[in-house]
Amino acid sequence: MFVEVDSNSNTDQSFNMIFRDISPARELYCIKYPVNGEEQPVQVTGWDADSNTPCPAYACKVEESGDGVALLIYGGTGGVRMKLLEDELQWNPESSKQWGDTHLVYPADSFIVYKDEL
């Protein structure tokens, strides 16, 4: 699996790397993420850099060199975008209550809710 994200309205970082996926990708709904020093559930969406709109975010298990199995969280060409679980506002890269990243790598046993579990 190749993850490539160029700097865009969602994140000012760029990233590209090949991962060896060892499980099927599943569409993601939420994870626990450190917010103000405390783990909190956050919604996750992918971000499409070309249309500047949300798209699905996915998670799959990957081999992480030296660390064993990890959970790769990735989105569209613009990375992933997050907001607090209770936030009902539209996804917007200009919102100060939302934040973006190129991707996330978590321990394989992390808290995660997939869309097919809702």
Phi and psi restraints in degrees (range 20) as a CNS / XPLOR table:
assign (resid 1 and name C) (resid 2 and name N)
       (resid 2 and name CA) (resid 2 and name C) 1.0 -109.2 20.0 2
assign (resid 2 and name N) (resid 2 and name CA)
       (resid 2 and name C) (resid 3 and name N) 1.0 123.4 20.0 2
assign (resid 2 and name C) (resid 3 and name N)
       (resid 3 and name CA) (resid 3 and name C) 1.0 -109.0 20.0 2
assign (resid 3 and name N) (resid 3 and name CA)
       (resid 3 and name C) (resid 4 and name N) 1.0 121.2 20.0 2
assign (resid 3 and name C) (resid 4 and name N)
       (resid 4 and name CA) (resid 4 and name C) 1.0 -135.7 20.0 2
assign (resid 4 and name N) (resid 4 and name CA)
       (resid 4 and name C) (resid 5 and name N) 1.0 122.8 20.0 2
assign (resid 4 and name C) (resid 5 and name N)
       (resid 5 and name CA) (resid 5 and name C) 1.0 -134.7 20.0 2
assign (resid 5 and name N) (resid 5 and name CA)
       (resid 5 and name C) (resid 6 and name N) 1.0 125.6 20.0 2
assign (resid 5 and name C) (resid 6 and name N)
       (resid 6 and name CA) (resid 6 and name C) 1.0 -97.4 20.0 2
assign (resid 6 and name N) (resid 6 and name CA)
       (resid 6 and name C) (resid 7 and name N) 1.0 156.1 20.0 2
assign (resid 6 and name C) (resid 7 and name N)
       (resid 7 and name CA) (resid 7 and name C) 1.0 -50.9 20.0 2
assign (resid 7 and name N) (resid 7 and name CA)
       (resid 7 and name C) (resid 8 and name N) 1.0 135.6 20.0 2
assign (resid 7 and name C) (resid 8 and name N)
       (resid 8 and name CA) (resid 8 and name C) 1.0 -156.1 20.0 2
assign (resid 8 and name N) (resid 8 and name CA)
       (resid 8 and name C) (resid 9 and name N) 1.0 -168.7 20.0 2
assign (resid 8 and name C) (resid 9 and name N)
       (resid 9 and name CA) (resid 9 and name C) 1.0 -67.5 20.0 2
assign (resid 9 and name N) (resid 9 and name CA)
       (resid 9 and name C) (resid 10 and name N) 1.0 -20.1 20.0 2
assign (resid 9 and name C) (resid 10 and name N)
       (resid 10 and name CA) (resid 10 and name C) 1.0 -85.2 20.0 2
assign (resid 10 and name N) (resid 10 and name CA)
       (resid 10 and name C) (resid 11 and name N) 1.0 -37.2 20.0 2
assign (resid 10 and name C) (resid 11 and name N)
       (resid 11 and name CA) (resid 11 and name C) 1.0 -148.4 20.0 2
assign (resid 11 and name N) (resid 11 and name CA)
       (resid 11 and name C) (resid 12 and name N) 1.0 139.9 20.0 2
assign (resid 11 and name C) (resid 12 and name N)
       (resid 12 and name CA) (resid 12 and name C) 1.0 -88.1 20.0 2
assign (resid 12 and name N) (resid 12 and name CA)
       (resid 12 and name C) (resid 13 and name N) 1.0 6.9 20.0 2
assign (resid 12 and name C) (resid 13 and name N)
       (resid 13 and name CA) (resid 13 and name C) 1.0 -99.9 20.0 2
assign (resid 13 and name N) (resid 13 and name CA)
       (resid 13 and name C) (resid 14 and name N) 1.0 157.8 20.0 2
assign (resid 13 and name C) (resid 14 and name N)
       (resid 14 and name CA) (resid 14 and name C) 1.0 -118.9 20.0 2
assign (resid 14 and name N) (resid 14 and name CA)
       (resid 14 and name C) (resid 15 and name N) 1.0 152.0 20.0 2
assign (resid 14 and name C) (resid 15 and name N)
       (resid 15 and name CA) (resid 15 and name C) 1.0 -156.4 20.0 2
assign (resid 15 and name N) (resid 15 and name CA)
       (resid 15 and name C) (resid 16 and name N) 1.0 141.4 20.0 2
assign (resid 15 and name C) (resid 16 and name N)
       (resid 16 and name CA) (resid 16 and name C) 1.0 -152.2 20.0 2
assign (resid 16 and name N) (resid 16 and name CA)
       (resid 16 and name C) (resid 17 and name N) 1.0 134.6 20.0 2
assign (resid 16 and name C) (resid 17 and name N)
       (resid 17 and name CA) (resid 17 and name C) 1.0 -163.1 20.0 2
assign (resid 17 and name N) (resid 17 and name CA)
       (resid 17 and name C) (resid 18 and name N) 1.0 151.1 20.0 2
assign (resid 17 and name C) (resid 18 and name N)
       (resid 18 and name CA) (resid 18 and name C) 1.0 -99.3 20.0 2
assign (resid 18 and name N) (resid 18 and name CA)
       (resid 18 and name C) (resid 19 and name N) 1.0 131.3 20.0 2
assign (resid 18 and name C) (resid 19 and name N)
       (resid 19 and name CA) (resid 19 and name C) 1.0 -116.3 20.0 2
assign (resid 19 and name N) (resid 19 and name CA)
       (resid 19 and name C) (resid 20 and name N) 1.0 149.8 20.0 2
assign (resid 19 and name C) (resid 20 and name N)
       (resid 20 and name CA) (resid 20 and name C) 1.0 -97.6 20.0 2
assign (resid 20 and name N) (resid 20 and name CA)
       (resid 20 and name C) (resid 21 and name N) 1.0 101.5 20.0 2
assign (resid 20 and name C) (resid 21 and name N)
       (resid 21 and name CA) (resid 21 and name C) 1.0 -77.7 20.0 2
assign (resid 21 and name N) (resid 21 and name CA)
       (resid 21 and name C) (resid 22 and name N) 1.0 140.4 20.0 2
assign (resid 21 and name C) (resid 22 and name N)
       (resid 22 and name CA) (resid 22 and name C) 1.0 -125.3 20.0 2
assign (resid 22 and name N) (resid 22 and name CA)
       (resid 22 and name C) (resid 23 and name N) 1.0 11.5 20.0 2
assign (resid 22 and name C) (resid 23 and name N)
       (resid 23 and name CA) (resid 23 and name C) 1.0 -148.5 20.0 2
assign (resid 23 and name N) (resid 23 and name CA)
       (resid 23 and name C) (resid 24 and name N) 1.0 159.7 20.0 2
assign (resid 23 and name C) (resid 24 and name N)
       (resid 24 and name CA) (resid 24 and name C) 1.0 -66.4 20.0 2
assign (resid 24 and name N) (resid 24 and name CA)
       (resid 24 and name C) (resid 25 and name N) 1.0 149.7 20.0 2
assign (resid 24 and name C) (resid 25 and name N)
       (resid 25 and name CA) (resid 25 and name C) 1.0 -77.6 20.0 2
assign (resid 25 and name N) (resid 25 and name CA)
       (resid 25 and name C) (resid 26 and name N) 1.0 141.2 20.0 2
assign (resid 25 and name C) (resid 26 and name N)
       (resid 26 and name CA) (resid 26 and name C) 1.0 -127.3 20.0 2
assign (resid 26 and name N) (resid 26 and name CA)
       (resid 26 and name C) (resid 27 and name N) 1.0 143.4 20.0 2
assign (resid 26 and name C) (resid 27 and name N)
       (resid 27 and name CA) (resid 27 and name C) 1.0 -68.2 20.0 2
assign (resid 27 and name N) (resid 27 and name CA)
       (resid 27 and name C) (resid 28 and name N) 1.0 136.6 20.0 2
assign (resid 27 and name C) (resid 28 and name N)
       (resid 28 and name CA) (resid 28 and name C) 1.0 -101.1 20.0 2
assign (resid 28 and name N) (resid 28 and name CA)
       (resid 28 and name C) (resid 29 and name N) 1.0 145.8 20.0 2
assign (resid 28 and name C) (resid 29 and name N)
       (resid 29 and name CA) (resid 29 and name C) 1.0 -112.1 20.0 2
assign (resid 29 and name N) (resid 29 and name CA)
       (resid 29 and name C) (resid 30 and name N) 1.0 -53.9 20.0 2
assign (resid 29 and name C) (resid 30 and name N)
       (resid 30 and name CA) (resid 30 and name C) 1.0 -151.3 20.0 2
assign (resid 30 and name N) (resid 30 and name CA)
       (resid 30 and name C) (resid 31 and name N) 1.0 160.8 20.0 2
assign (resid 30 and name C) (resid 31 and name N)
       (resid 31 and name CA) (resid 31 and name C) 1.0 -139.7 20.0 2
assign (resid 31 and name N) (resid 31 and name CA)
       (resid 31 and name C) (resid 32 and name N) 1.0 173.1 20.0 2
assign (resid 31 and name C) (resid 32 and name N)
       (resid 32 and name CA) (resid 32 and name C) 1.0 -96.1 20.0 2
assign (resid 32 and name N) (resid 32 and name CA)
       (resid 32 and name C) (resid 33 and name N) 1.0 135.9 20.0 2
assign (resid 32 and name C) (resid 33 and name N)
       (resid 33 and name CA) (resid 33 and name C) 1.0 -140.4 20.0 2
assign (resid 33 and name N) (resid 33 and name CA)
       (resid 33 and name C) (resid 34 and name N) 1.0 141.7 20.0 2
assign (resid 33 and name C) (resid 34 and name N)
       (resid 34 and name CA) (resid 34 and name C) 1.0 -71.0 20.0 2
assign (resid 34 and name N) (resid 34 and name CA)
       (resid 34 and name C) (resid 35 and name N) 1.0 115.1 20.0 2
assign (resid 34 and name C) (resid 35 and name N)
       (resid 35 and name CA) (resid 35 and name C) 1.0 -120.4 20.0 2
assign (resid 35 and name N) (resid 35 and name CA)
       (resid 35 and name C) (resid 36 and name N) 1.0 119.2 20.0 2
assign (resid 35 and name C) (resid 36 and name N)
       (resid 36 and name CA) (resid 36 and name C) 1.0 52.7 20.0 2
assign (resid 36 and name N) (resid 36 and name CA)
       (resid 36 and name C) (resid 37 and name N) 1.0 40.6 20.0 2
assign (resid 36 and name C) (resid 37 and name N)
       (resid 37 and name CA) (resid 37 and name C) 1.0 80.4 20.0 2
assign (resid 37 and name N) (resid 37 and name CA)
       (resid 37 and name C) (resid 38 and name N) 1.0 4.6 20.0 2
assign (resid 37 and name C) (resid 38 and name N)
       (resid 38 and name CA) (resid 38 and name C) 1.0 -129.5 20.0 2
assign (resid 38 and name N) (resid 38 and name CA)
       (resid 38 and name C) (resid 39 and name N) 1.0 133.3 20.0 2
assign (resid 38 and name C) (resid 39 and name N)
       (resid 39 and name CA) (resid 39 and name C) 1.0 -66.7 20.0 2
assign (resid 39 and name N) (resid 39 and name CA)
       (resid 39 and name C) (resid 40 and name N) 1.0 123.2 20.0 2
assign (resid 39 and name C) (resid 40 and name N)
       (resid 40 and name CA) (resid 40 and name C) 1.0 -134.7 20.0 2
assign (resid 40 and name N) (resid 40 and name CA)
       (resid 40 and name C) (resid 41 and name N) 1.0 149.6 20.0 2
assign (resid 40 and name C) (resid 41 and name N)
       (resid 41 and name CA) (resid 41 and name C) 1.0 -71.2 20.0 2
assign (resid 41 and name N) (resid 41 and name CA)
       (resid 41 and name C) (resid 42 and name N) 1.0 133.5 20.0 2
assign (resid 41 and name C) (resid 42 and name N)
       (resid 42 and name CA) (resid 42 and name C) 1.0 -131.2 20.0 2
assign (resid 42 and name N) (resid 42 and name CA)
       (resid 42 and name C) (resid 43 and name N) 1.0 145.5 20.0 2
assign (resid 42 and name C) (resid 43 and name N)
       (resid 43 and name CA) (resid 43 and name C) 1.0 -74.5 20.0 2
assign (resid 43 and name N) (resid 43 and name CA)
       (resid 43 and name C) (resid 44 and name N) 1.0 148.0 20.0 2
assign (resid 43 and name C) (resid 44 and name N)
       (resid 44 and name CA) (resid 44 and name C) 1.0 -130.7 20.0 2
assign (resid 44 and name N) (resid 44 and name CA)
       (resid 44 and name C) (resid 45 and name N) 1.0 133.9 20.0 2
assign (resid 44 and name C) (resid 45 and name N)
       (resid 45 and name CA) (resid 45 and name C) 1.0 -131.7 20.0 2
assign (resid 45 and name N) (resid 45 and name CA)
       (resid 45 and name C) (resid 46 and name N) 1.0 159.6 20.0 2
assign (resid 45 and name C) (resid 46 and name N)
       (resid 46 and name CA) (resid 46 and name C) 1.0 -83.0 20.0 2
assign (resid 46 and name N) (resid 46 and name CA)
       (resid 46 and name C) (resid 47 and name N) 1.0 166.7 20.0 2
assign (resid 46 and name C) (resid 47 and name N)
       (resid 47 and name CA) (resid 47 and name C) 1.0 -131.3 20.0 2
assign (resid 47 and name N) (resid 47 and name CA)
       (resid 47 and name C) (resid 48 and name N) 1.0 127.9 20.0 2
assign (resid 47 and name C) (resid 48 and name N)
       (resid 48 and name CA) (resid 48 and name C) 1.0 -94.0 20.0 2
assign (resid 48 and name N) (resid 48 and name CA)
       (resid 48 and name C) (resid 49 and name N) 1.0 113.9 20.0 2
assign (resid 48 and name C) (resid 49 and name N)
       (resid 49 and name CA) (resid 49 and name C) 1.0 -69.0 20.0 2
assign (resid 49 and name N) (resid 49 and name CA)
       (resid 49 and name C) (resid 50 and name N) 1.0 -32.8 20.0 2
assign (resid 49 and name C) (resid 50 and name N)
       (resid 50 and name CA) (resid 50 and name C) 1.0 -68.8 20.0 2
assign (resid 50 and name N) (resid 50 and name CA)
       (resid 50 and name C) (resid 51 and name N) 1.0 -45.2 20.0 2
assign (resid 50 and name C) (resid 51 and name N)
       (resid 51 and name CA) (resid 51 and name C) 1.0 -94.4 20.0 2
assign (resid 51 and name N) (resid 51 and name CA)
       (resid 51 and name C) (resid 52 and name N) 1.0 -7.7 20.0 2
assign (resid 51 and name C) (resid 52 and name N)
       (resid 52 and name CA) (resid 52 and name C) 1.0 55.3 20.0 2
assign (resid 52 and name N) (resid 52 and name CA)
       (resid 52 and name C) (resid 53 and name N) 1.0 45.6 20.0 2
assign (resid 52 and name C) (resid 53 and name N)
       (resid 53 and name CA) (resid 53 and name C) 1.0 -137.3 20.0 2
assign (resid 53 and name N) (resid 53 and name CA)
       (resid 53 and name C) (resid 54 and name N) 1.0 161.4 20.0 2
assign (resid 53 and name C) (resid 54 and name N)
       (resid 54 and name CA) (resid 54 and name C) 1.0 -67.8 20.0 2
assign (resid 54 and name N) (resid 54 and name CA)
       (resid 54 and name C) (resid 55 and name N) 1.0 154.7 20.0 2
assign (resid 54 and name C) (resid 55 and name N)
       (resid 55 and name CA) (resid 55 and name C) 1.0 -148.0 20.0 2
assign (resid 55 and name N) (resid 55 and name CA)
       (resid 55 and name C) (resid 56 and name N) 1.0 172.4 20.0 2
assign (resid 55 and name C) (resid 56 and name N)
       (resid 56 and name CA) (resid 56 and name C) 1.0 -61.8 20.0 2
assign (resid 56 and name N) (resid 56 and name CA)
       (resid 56 and name C) (resid 57 and name N) 1.0 148.2 20.0 2
assign (resid 56 and name C) (resid 57 and name N)
       (resid 57 and name CA) (resid 57 and name C) 1.0 -110.4 20.0 2
assign (resid 57 and name N) (resid 57 and name CA)
       (resid 57 and name C) (resid 58 and name N) 1.0 148.7 20.0 2
assign (resid 57 and name C) (resid 58 and name N)
       (resid 58 and name CA) (resid 58 and name C) 1.0 -131.3 20.0 2
assign (resid 58 and name N) (resid 58 and name CA)
       (resid 58 and name C) (resid 59 and name N) 1.0 160.5 20.0 2
assign (resid 58 and name C) (resid 59 and name N)
       (resid 59 and name CA) (resid 59 and name C) 1.0 -136.1 20.0 2
assign (resid 59 and name N) (resid 59 and name CA)
       (resid 59 and name C) (resid 60 and name N) 1.0 141.8 20.0 2
assign (resid 59 and name C) (resid 60 and name N)
       (resid 60 and name CA) (resid 60 and name C) 1.0 -150.5 20.0 2
assign (resid 60 and name N) (resid 60 and name CA)
       (resid 60 and name C) (resid 61 and name N) 1.0 158.8 20.0 2
assign (resid 60 and name C) (resid 61 and name N)
       (resid 61 and name CA) (resid 61 and name C) 1.0 -82.8 20.0 2
assign (resid 61 and name N) (resid 61 and name CA)
       (resid 61 and name C) (resid 62 and name N) 1.0 139.5 20.0 2
assign (resid 61 and name C) (resid 62 and name N)
       (resid 62 and name CA) (resid 62 and name C) 1.0 -133.4 20.0 2
assign (resid 62 and name N) (resid 62 and name CA)
       (resid 62 and name C) (resid 63 and name N) 1.0 158.4 20.0 2
assign (resid 62 and name C) (resid 63 and name N)
       (resid 63 and name CA) (resid 63 and name C) 1.0 -82.3 20.0 2
assign (resid 63 and name N) (resid 63 and name CA)
       (resid 63 and name C) (resid 64 and name N) 1.0 128.0 20.0 2
assign (resid 63 and name C) (resid 64 and name N)
       (resid 64 and name CA) (resid 64 and name C) 1.0 -111.8 20.0 2
assign (resid 64 and name N) (resid 64 and name CA)
       (resid 64 and name C) (resid 65 and name N) 1.0 116.7 20.0 2
assign (resid 64 and name C) (resid 65 and name N)
       (resid 65 and name CA) (resid 65 and name C) 1.0 -54.1 20.0 2
assign (resid 65 and name N) (resid 65 and name CA)
       (resid 65 and name C) (resid 66 and name N) 1.0 123.4 20.0 2
assign (resid 65 and name C) (resid 66 and name N)
       (resid 66 and name CA) (resid 66 and name C) 1.0 84.0 20.0 2
assign (resid 66 and name N) (resid 66 and name CA)
       (resid 66 and name C) (resid 67 and name N) 1.0 -23.3 20.0 2
assign (resid 66 and name C) (resid 67 and name N)
       (resid 67 and name CA) (resid 67 and name C) 1.0 -108.3 20.0 2
assign (resid 67 and name N) (resid 67 and name CA)
       (resid 67 and name C) (resid 68 and name N) 1.0 -2.4 20.0 2
assign (resid 67 and name C) (resid 68 and name N)
       (resid 68 and name CA) (resid 68 and name C) 1.0 83.5 20.0 2
assign (resid 68 and name N) (resid 68 and name CA)
       (resid 68 and name C) (resid 69 and name N) 1.0 -134.3 20.0 2
assign (resid 68 and name C) (resid 69 and name N)
       (resid 69 and name CA) (resid 69 and name C) 1.0 -93.3 20.0 2
assign (resid 69 and name N) (resid 69 and name CA)
       (resid 69 and name C) (resid 70 and name N) 1.0 136.4 20.0 2
assign (resid 69 and name C) (resid 70 and name N)
       (resid 70 and name CA) (resid 70 and name C) 1.0 -132.8 20.0 2
assign (resid 70 and name N) (resid 70 and name CA)
       (resid 70 and name C) (resid 71 and name N) 1.0 169.5 20.0 2
assign (resid 70 and name C) (resid 71 and name N)
       (resid 71 and name CA) (resid 71 and name C) 1.0 -106.4 20.0 2
assign (resid 71 and name N) (resid 71 and name CA)
       (resid 71 and name C) (resid 72 and name N) 1.0 117.2 20.0 2
assign (resid 71 and name C) (resid 72 and name N)
       (resid 72 and name CA) (resid 72 and name C) 1.0 -94.4 20.0 2
assign (resid 72 and name N) (resid 72 and name CA)
       (resid 72 and name C) (resid 73 and name N) 1.0 126.4 20.0 2
assign (resid 72 and name C) (resid 73 and name N)
       (resid 73 and name CA) (resid 73 and name C) 1.0 -113.9 20.0 2
assign (resid 73 and name N) (resid 73 and name CA)
       (resid 73 and name C) (resid 74 and name N) 1.0 122.2 20.0 2
assign (resid 73 and name C) (resid 74 and name N)
       (resid 74 and name CA) (resid 74 and name C) 1.0 -143.5 20.0 2
assign (resid 74 and name N) (resid 74 and name CA)
       (resid 74 and name C) (resid 75 and name N) 1.0 161.8 20.0 2
assign (resid 74 and name C) (resid 75 and name N)
       (resid 75 and name CA) (resid 75 and name C) 1.0 -130.7 20.0 2
assign (resid 75 and name N) (resid 75 and name CA)
       (resid 75 and name C) (resid 76 and name N) 1.0 -132.4 20.0 2
assign (resid 75 and name C) (resid 76 and name N)
       (resid 76 and name CA) (resid 76 and name C) 1.0 -92.6 20.0 2
assign (resid 76 and name N) (resid 76 and name CA)
       (resid 76 and name C) (resid 77 and name N) 1.0 -159.9 20.0 2
assign (resid 76 and name C) (resid 77 and name N)
       (resid 77 and name CA) (resid 77 and name C) 1.0 -64.8 20.0 2
assign (resid 77 and name N) (resid 77 and name CA)
       (resid 77 and name C) (resid 78 and name N) 1.0 -15.2 20.0 2
assign (resid 77 and name C) (resid 78 and name N)
       (resid 78 and name CA) (resid 78 and name C) 1.0 -105.6 20.0 2
assign (resid 78 and name N) (resid 78 and name CA)
       (resid 78 and name C) (resid 79 and name N) 1.0 9.1 20.0 2
assign (resid 78 and name C) (resid 79 and name N)
       (resid 79 and name CA) (resid 79 and name C) 1.0 92.3 20.0 2
assign (resid 79 and name N) (resid 79 and name CA)
       (resid 79 and name C) (resid 80 and name N) 1.0 -146.6 20.0 2
assign (resid 79 and name C) (resid 80 and name N)
       (resid 80 and name CA) (resid 80 and name C) 1.0 -122.6 20.0 2
assign (resid 80 and name N) (resid 80 and name CA)
       (resid 80 and name C) (resid 81 and name N) 1.0 153.9 20.0 2
assign (resid 80 and name C) (resid 81 and name N)
       (resid 81 and name CA) (resid 81 and name C) 1.0 -129.5 20.0 2
assign (resid 81 and name N) (resid 81 and name CA)
       (resid 81 and name C) (resid 82 and name N) 1.0 142.5 20.0 2
assign (resid 81 and name C) (resid 82 and name N)
       (resid 82 and name CA) (resid 82 and name C) 1.0 -130.8 20.0 2
assign (resid 82 and name N) (resid 82 and name CA)
       (resid 82 and name C) (resid 83 and name N) 1.0 153.0 20.0 2
assign (resid 82 and name C) (resid 83 and name N)
       (resid 83 and name CA) (resid 83 and name C) 1.0 -154.0 20.0 2
assign (resid 83 and name N) (resid 83 and name CA)
       (resid 83 and name C) (resid 84 and name N) 1.0 159.3 20.0 2
assign (resid 83 and name C) (resid 84 and name N)
       (resid 84 and name CA) (resid 84 and name C) 1.0 -56.7 20.0 2
assign (resid 84 and name N) (resid 84 and name CA)
       (resid 84 and name C) (resid 85 and name N) 1.0 148.0 20.0 2
assign (resid 84 and name C) (resid 85 and name N)
       (resid 85 and name CA) (resid 85 and name C) 1.0 -56.1 20.0 2
assign (resid 85 and name N) (resid 85 and name CA)
       (resid 85 and name C) (resid 86 and name N) 1.0 -39.9 20.0 2
assign (resid 85 and name C) (resid 86 and name N)
       (resid 86 and name CA) (resid 86 and name C) 1.0 -82.0 20.0 2
assign (resid 86 and name N) (resid 86 and name CA)
       (resid 86 and name C) (resid 87 and name N) 1.0 -5.5 20.0 2
assign (resid 86 and name C) (resid 87 and name N)
       (resid 87 and name CA) (resid 87 and name C) 1.0 -71.8 20.0 2
assign (resid 87 and name N) (resid 87 and name CA)
       (resid 87 and name C) (resid 88 and name N) 1.0 117.5 20.0 2
assign (resid 87 and name C) (resid 88 and name N)
       (resid 88 and name CA) (resid 88 and name C) 1.0 -102.3 20.0 2
assign (resid 88 and name N) (resid 88 and name CA)
       (resid 88 and name C) (resid 89 and name N) 1.0 5.1 20.0 2
assign (resid 88 and name C) (resid 89 and name N)
       (resid 89 and name CA) (resid 89 and name C) 1.0 -71.0 20.0 2
assign (resid 89 and name N) (resid 89 and name CA)
       (resid 89 and name C) (resid 90 and name N) 1.0 156.5 20.0 2
assign (resid 89 and name C) (resid 90 and name N)
       (resid 90 and name CA) (resid 90 and name C) 1.0 -60.6 20.0 2
assign (resid 90 and name N) (resid 90 and name CA)
       (resid 90 and name C) (resid 91 and name N) 1.0 151.6 20.0 2
assign (resid 90 and name C) (resid 91 and name N)
       (resid 91 and name CA) (resid 91 and name C) 1.0 -66.7 20.0 2
assign (resid 91 and name N) (resid 91 and name CA)
       (resid 91 and name C) (resid 92 and name N) 1.0 131.5 20.0 2
assign (resid 91 and name C) (resid 92 and name N)
       (resid 92 and name CA) (resid 92 and name C) 1.0 -154.3 20.0 2
assign (resid 92 and name N) (resid 92 and name CA)
       (resid 92 and name C) (resid 93 and name N) 1.0 119.8 20.0 2
assign (resid 92 and name C) (resid 93 and name N)
       (resid 93 and name CA) (resid 93 and name C) 1.0 -66.5 20.0 2
assign (resid 93 and name N) (resid 93 and name CA)
       (resid 93 and name C) (resid 94 and name N) 1.0 -11.0 20.0 2
assign (resid 93 and name C) (resid 94 and name N)
       (resid 94 and name CA) (resid 94 and name C) 1.0 -94.0 20.0 2
assign (resid 94 and name N) (resid 94 and name CA)
       (resid 94 and name C) (resid 95 and name N) 1.0 -4.3 20.0 2
assign (resid 94 and name C) (resid 95 and name N)
       (resid 95 and name CA) (resid 95 and name C) 1.0 -73.3 20.0 2
assign (resid 95 and name N) (resid 95 and name CA)
       (resid 95 and name C) (resid 96 and name N) 1.0 132.0 20.0 2
assign (resid 95 and name C) (resid 96 and name N)
       (resid 96 and name CA) (resid 96 and name C) 1.0 -77.1 20.0 2
assign (resid 96 and name N) (resid 96 and name CA)
       (resid 96 and name C) (resid 97 and name N) 1.0 -9.6 20.0 2
assign (resid 96 and name C) (resid 97 and name N)
       (resid 97 and name CA) (resid 97 and name C) 1.0 -98.0 20.0 2
assign (resid 97 and name N) (resid 97 and name CA)
       (resid 97 and name C) (resid 98 and name N) 1.0 6.6 20.0 2
assign (resid 97 and name C) (resid 98 and name N)
       (resid 98 and name CA) (resid 98 and name C) 1.0 -126.8 20.0 2
assign (resid 98 and name N) (resid 98 and name CA)
       (resid 98 and name C) (resid 99 and name N) 1.0 160.4 20.0 2
assign (resid 98 and name C) (resid 99 and name N)
       (resid 99 and name CA) (resid 99 and name C) 1.0 -149.5 20.0 2
assign (resid 99 and name N) (resid 99 and name CA)
       (resid 99 and name C) (resid 100 and name N) 1.0 155.9 20.0 2
assign (resid 99 and name C) (resid 100 and name N)
       (resid 100 and name CA) (resid 100 and name C) 1.0 -123.5 20.0 2
assign (resid 100 and name N) (resid 100 and name CA)
       (resid 100 and name C) (resid 101 and name N) 1.0 163.4 20.0 2
assign (resid 100 and name C) (resid 101 and name N)
       (resid 101 and name CA) (resid 101 and name C) 1.0 -153.1 20.0 2
assign (resid 101 and name N) (resid 101 and name CA)
       (resid 101 and name C) (resid 102 and name N) 1.0 164.7 20.0 2
assign (resid 101 and name C) (resid 102 and name N)
       (resid 102 and name CA) (resid 102 and name C) 1.0 -71.7 20.0 2
assign (resid 102 and name N) (resid 102 and name CA)
       (resid 102 and name C) (resid 103 and name N) 1.0 -38.4 20.0 2
assign (resid 102 and name C) (resid 103 and name N)
       (resid 103 and name CA) (resid 103 and name C) 1.0 -174.8 20.0 2
assign (resid 103 and name N) (resid 103 and name CA)
       (resid 103 and name C) (resid 104 and name N) 1.0 174.8 20.0 2
assign (resid 103 and name C) (resid 104 and name N)
       (resid 104 and name CA) (resid 104 and name C) 1.0 -136.6 20.0 2
assign (resid 104 and name N) (resid 104 and name CA)
       (resid 104 and name C) (resid 105 and name N) 1.0 146.9 20.0 2
assign (resid 104 and name C) (resid 105 and name N)
       (resid 105 and name CA) (resid 105 and name C) 1.0 -125.4 20.0 2
assign (resid 105 and name N) (resid 105 and name CA)
       (resid 105 and name C) (resid 106 and name N) 1.0 119.8 20.0 2
assign (resid 105 and name C) (resid 106 and name N)
       (resid 106 and name CA) (resid 106 and name C) 1.0 -120.1 20.0 2
assign (resid 106 and name N) (resid 106 and name CA)
       (resid 106 and name C) (resid 107 and name N) 1.0 161.5 20.0 2
assign (resid 106 and name C) (resid 107 and name N)
       (resid 107 and name CA) (resid 107 and name C) 1.0 -59.0 20.0 2
assign (resid 107 and name N) (resid 107 and name CA)
       (resid 107 and name C) (resid 108 and name N) 1.0 146.0 20.0 2
assign (resid 107 and name C) (resid 108 and name N)
       (resid 108 and name CA) (resid 108 and name C) 1.0 -59.0 20.0 2
assign (resid 108 and name N) (resid 108 and name CA)
       (resid 108 and name C) (resid 109 and name N) 1.0 -27.0 20.0 2
assign (resid 108 and name C) (resid 109 and name N)
       (resid 109 and name CA) (resid 109 and name C) 1.0 -97.8 20.0 2
assign (resid 109 and name N) (resid 109 and name CA)
       (resid 109 and name C) (resid 110 and name N) 1.0 20.8 20.0 2
assign (resid 109 and name C) (resid 110 and name N)
       (resid 110 and name CA) (resid 110 and name C) 1.0 -67.8 20.0 2
assign (resid 110 and name N) (resid 110 and name CA)
       (resid 110 and name C) (resid 111 and name N) 1.0 156.9 20.0 2
assign (resid 110 and name C) (resid 111 and name N)
       (resid 111 and name CA) (resid 111 and name C) 1.0 -65.4 20.0 2
assign (resid 111 and name N) (resid 111 and name CA)
       (resid 111 and name C) (resid 112 and name N) 1.0 129.4 20.0 2
assign (resid 111 and name C) (resid 112 and name N)
       (resid 112 and name CA) (resid 112 and name C) 1.0 -155.1 20.0 2
assign (resid 112 and name N) (resid 112 and name CA)
       (resid 112 and name C) (resid 113 and name N) 1.0 141.9 20.0 2
assign (resid 112 and name C) (resid 113 and name N)
       (resid 113 and name CA) (resid 113 and name C) 1.0 -122.4 20.0 2
assign (resid 113 and name N) (resid 113 and name CA)
       (resid 113 and name C) (resid 114 and name N) 1.0 125.0 20.0 2
assign (resid 113 and name C) (resid 114 and name N)
       (resid 114 and name CA) (resid 114 and name C) 1.0 -94.2 20.0 2
assign (resid 114 and name N) (resid 114 and name CA)
       (resid 114 and name C) (resid 115 and name N) 1.0 153.9 20.0 2
assign (resid 114 and name C) (resid 115 and name N)
       (resid 115 and name CA) (resid 115 and name C) 1.0 -60.9 20.0 2
assign (resid 115 and name N) (resid 115 and name CA)
       (resid 115 and name C) (resid 116 and name N) 1.0 -32.9 20.0 2
assign (resid 115 and name C) (resid 116 and name N)
       (resid 116 and name CA) (resid 116 and name C) 1.0 -75.5 20.0 2
assign (resid 116 and name N) (resid 116 and name CA)
       (resid 116 and name C) (resid 117 and name N) 1.0 -0.5 20.0 2
assign (resid 116 and name C) (resid 117 and name N)
       (resid 117 and name CA) (resid 117 and name C) 1.0 -100.5 20.0 2
assign (resid 117 and name N) (resid 117 and name CA)
       (resid 117 and name C) (resid 118 and name N) 1.0 -4.2 20.0 2
